[in-house]
Amino acid sequence: MIDRRAFLVSTLALAACQRNAAAQSAPRAVPPLKSLAPFPVGTCAMTGQFDDPQWVDLATTHFSQLTPEWEMKMEYILQDDGRRRWDAPDRIAAFARDHGQRLHATTLIWYAQDHPWFKSLTGDRFAREYDRYIADVAGRYRGQASGWDVVNEPVAEDGNGLRDCLYSRALGRDGYMIRAFEQAKAADPQAVLFLNDYNLENNPTKGATFLRLVERLLKAGAPVGGIGTQSHLDIEIPAGQTAAFIREAARFGLPIHVSELDASLRRDGPLDPRTPKQKRAQQTARVAELAHAFMDLPQAQRYAFTIWGVRDTDSWLRRDARDDGKDSPLLFDASGAPTPMFDALARAFGR
């Protein structure tokens, strides 16, 4: 015979345990990040993520701007025979439009994508096809893209000079950049046109070379409209170094885009004596410094603040062969719960 009282107690206890488990597994409630910031807050996207309900929910709740992660780059659009492929970039543009998000487009010219089509061209034909490619791509999203990364990563890795690439050899060291900005301006006159690079905060030599390049391009009449700093932050750089770069970049009066923020907890090399707590403290301090420096800019110079991925598991850093599955470089973990990095940005934006 069943003890009804005991059964009732056990049933209530089970229900309580289930409620507790659900409470523990449910992500902590936080305000939409975009509601805290007086400027667009962005993330990047790939079309495969549009079929993931959790990604869609987080991306549309917290972010007001979308950047294609790679499906608007030359490696996707330009085919080996010179034809263009538009399916994925069109889908990303449509997703942004349908969800009321601003589209930031990237990238027109990037040294790393020395495409076979361009390698087969010489002389005037090279120049004509270079112009036509920029006109086709920027022109297709005219009126949809708020801005373009026109030239990406032109400064040498160590910061000493500029990269040698297919485009600089054909059109000149600065000439390929000036030409790209001119063609992009003609194709999409209302878009903000960015020069974009990485390690500008991490490496002061590279940051200084980049800013000298901006100055030189402007003096040459190139319609550079904004400065993009990718901000893949090294969390072990000295305090103040990030803010110093943002202040130097601001002197041009141009809009500034934090274009690809992430902050890896990893350190290269076999040994890392830091505790998880120490790594998180370094990460949140450097991210907060960047956010506060961005907040201190004049309103007209705060173009957008973009995080390069939604969940830790979406990050390009977690696709690295060295990844141990533990790095947490973004604002949400695999379950969709906010990380301490989210809290650092929320505090800075909501000040």
N, C-alpha and C positions, 0 to 999 in steps of 0.2 A: 504494500500500500504506500502511495506517495505521501510524504509529509508536505501538505500544501503550504504550510508556513515556510518550511525550509526551501521549497521550490520557489516561492515568491521572493524570498531573500536572495537566493542564488540568481534568479532572473534579473532582479534589480541591480545586483552587484555586477553581472555580466554587462548590462546596459550601461552602467557607469564606467566600466572599463573600456567599452567601445567608444563612449563619448570622450573619455580621456585620451584614448589612442587617436581618435579623429582630431582632437584638439592639438595633440602633439604633432601629427603629420600635416595639418593644415598650415600653409605658409603664414608667417606673421603679417598682419595687415599693416600696410604702409600707404601713405598718400601717393597718388600718381606723381612721378618725378617731374613731369612736364607742368604740373600745376604749381610747382614751387619755384620754377625758373622764369625770370623775365626775359627769356630768349628761347629760341627753339632748342629742344633736346633731341638728339638723334641717335640712331643705331643703324647697323648695316643689315642687309638681307640677301638671301639667296632664294630662288623660287621654290626649291624643295621644302623650305621652312613654312611655306604658306599652307601646307597640308598638316601642320602640327598645331592642334588647337591651343596647347599651352603657350607655344611661341607666339601665336597670333594674339592671344589675350595679353601677354606681357608687352609685346611690341606696340600694340595699339593703346594700351592703358597708360604706359609710361613715356612714350616717345612721340614727338610731334614732327619729326623729320626722318626720312629714310634715304640711305645711300646704298646703291647696289654694291655688294662685296666684290664681285668680280665679273658678273654677267653683263656689264656695260663697258668692259675693257676690250681692247683690240683683240686679245687672244680669243674672245668669244665672238665678237661681231664680224671680224674680217676673216673670210675664208681663203683657202690657199689659191683660189682662182680669182680673187678680188671681189667676189660677191659679198653681200652683207647678210647677217643673220639677226633678226630683230625679235624673235619670239620671247626670249627671257627678259631682255630689257624693257620691252613693251609691257610685259606682265608686271614687272616691278613698278613701273610708272603708273599702271592702272591700279595696283594695290594701294600705293600712296594716295592717289586721287580718291579712290573709293572710301578710304579711311580718314580723309581729311588731313593727311600728312603732307608736309613740304618735301619735294624731291631735290636732293643734292646729287648731282651726276658726276661720275668718275669712271675712267680717266681717259683723256684724249690722247696724250703722248706720254709714254713711259719708256725710259731707256731699256728696261728689262724685256720689253716686248718688241724685239727687232724682228718683225714678222717676215716670214718667207716671201710674201707678196712684195714687200718693199725691197727685200734683198735682191729680187730679180730685176729691179728697175735702176736706171742710171739717168744722170743729167736732168734735162728739162722734164722728162717723163716722171722722174721721182718727185720733183717739186709739184707738178700738176696733181699727181695722185695723193700726195701729202695734203695739199689744199682741199682736194675733193673729199678725202676721208673725213677731215675735220668738219667740212661743210655738211656732209651727209649726216654725221652722228649728232653734232650740236644742233643742226637744223631740224632734225626729226623731233627733238624734244624742246624746241623753241616754244617759250610760253609756259612750259611745264616745269622745267628745271629752274630752281631759284639760283643755282650756282653750278659751276663746273670746275673740277680740278683739270686745268688745261695742260700743265706740265707737271709731272710727278717725279720726285726724287732726283733732281738734276745735280746735286752736290755729291762729291766723292765720299766714300764711306768714312774716311778718316777726317773729312772736312777740309783737306788741303786741295782746293781747286774743284773743278767740275768733272763729272763723269764723261768719258769718251764713249760715244755710242753711234749706232748706225745713222741716226738723224743729225747728230752734230757733225759727223764726217761729211755728210752730203750737203748740209745747209749752213754750217758754221757753228762755232761754239755757242755763241749767244743767238745766232741767226735763226736756228731752228725753233728756239723759244719765242723770239719776237714774232716770227711768222705764225706760229701756232696761236698766240694771243690775238694777232690781227685777224686771222681766219675765224677764230671762235667768236670774236666780237661781231664780225660781219654776219655770221650764221645765227647768233642769238644775242642781239644787242642789249637786252634787259637783264641777262644773267650776270651774276657776280663771278668774275674770272679769277681763279686762284692759282698761285704757285704753291705747291704742296711738297713737304719733305718730312723726314723722320730724324730722330736723335738730335733735334735742335735744342732741346732742354738738357739732354743727357751729355752732350759733347759741346762745350762752349766754342771750340774751334769751328765746328760745323755750323753752329748757330750763327756765328759772326760771318762766315763765308756766305751763308744763305742770305743774310740781310744785306750784305754788300751786293749780291746778285740782284735782289729786289731793287735796290737803289740804281744799279746800272741799267736794268731793264726799263725802269721808269724814265730815266734820263734819255734813253734811246727812243722813247715814245711808245713803248709797248703798253697796251691797255690792261696792265695788271690791276685787278680790282680788289684783290684780297690776299691774305697770307694764311696758308694752311699749315698747321703744325700737327703732325700725326699723334704725338704724345703717347707713344709706346714707352711708358715711363720705366726707367731703371730706379727701383725703389731705394737703392743704396747711394744715390747721388747726394751731395751735401744739401742741407736745408738752405733755401733761398735761391738756389741755382735756377729752378724752374720759374719762379716769379721774376727773376732778373731778366730772363729771356723774353717773357711776355711784355715786360716794360720796354725793352729795347725794340721789340717788334711794333709796339704801339706808336712809336714816334713817327711812323709814316702816315698815320691817320686813317689807314685802311681797315676794313672789316677783318677780323681774325676768326678763324675757324679751328677749334680743337677738333680735329677731323677723324681720329682713329684711336681714342683713348683705351688703353688697357694697362694693367700693372701686374706683371707676373711675380709670383712669390718665389720662383725658382732662381737658383744661382748656378751659373756654369761651373763645371769642375766637380771632382769626386766628393768633396767635403763641404758641408754647410752646417756650422755649429749653431746657427740661429734656431731658437725655439719657434713653434708656430705663432705664439703670442708676439714675439719680437718681429717676425716677418709681417704680421698683420699691422703692427704699429708703424713700421716703416711704410707699408703700402698706403695706409689711410692718411698718414702725414703728408706724403708726397702728392696724393690725389687731392687732399684738402688744400694744399698750397696752390696747386694748379687752378682749382675751382675758385678760390678766393682771388687769385690774380686775375682771372677772367671776369669775375664779378666787379673788380675795381676798374675795368675798362669803361670808357664812355659808352653809353647805350648804343650809339651808332656803330661802334666797332665790335659789338658782340654779335657776330653773324650766327653762330650755333656752337653747341657743345655736344659732340658725337662720341658715343661709346662703341667700340668696335666689337659688337656682339651683344646678345641679350643674356644668355645663361653661360656659365663657365664652360659647359660642354659644347657650346656653339663656337668657342674661340678658336681662331687659327693656331693659337699656342697649344691647344690640346690635340692638334693634328700632327704635332711634331713627333718624330720617332723617339725622341728622348722623354716624352711625356710619361709620367708615372700615374696619371689619373688623379692626381691630388692638387694640381695647380688651380688657383681660384683668382683669375685676373679680371673678373667682370662683376656686374651688380647683382646677379641672381645665380643661385646654385642650380644643380640639375633638377631639383624638385620645384623650382620656381620661387624659393624663399630668398628674401633679400640678404645680401652679404654685408659685412662691415663697410665695404667700399660704397655700397648704396647709401648707408647712413652718413658717411663722410660727405658725399655730395648733397644729400638732403639737408644736412645742417648748413653747408656753405650756401646753397641756393636759397634757403629759407631764412637767412639771417636778416 
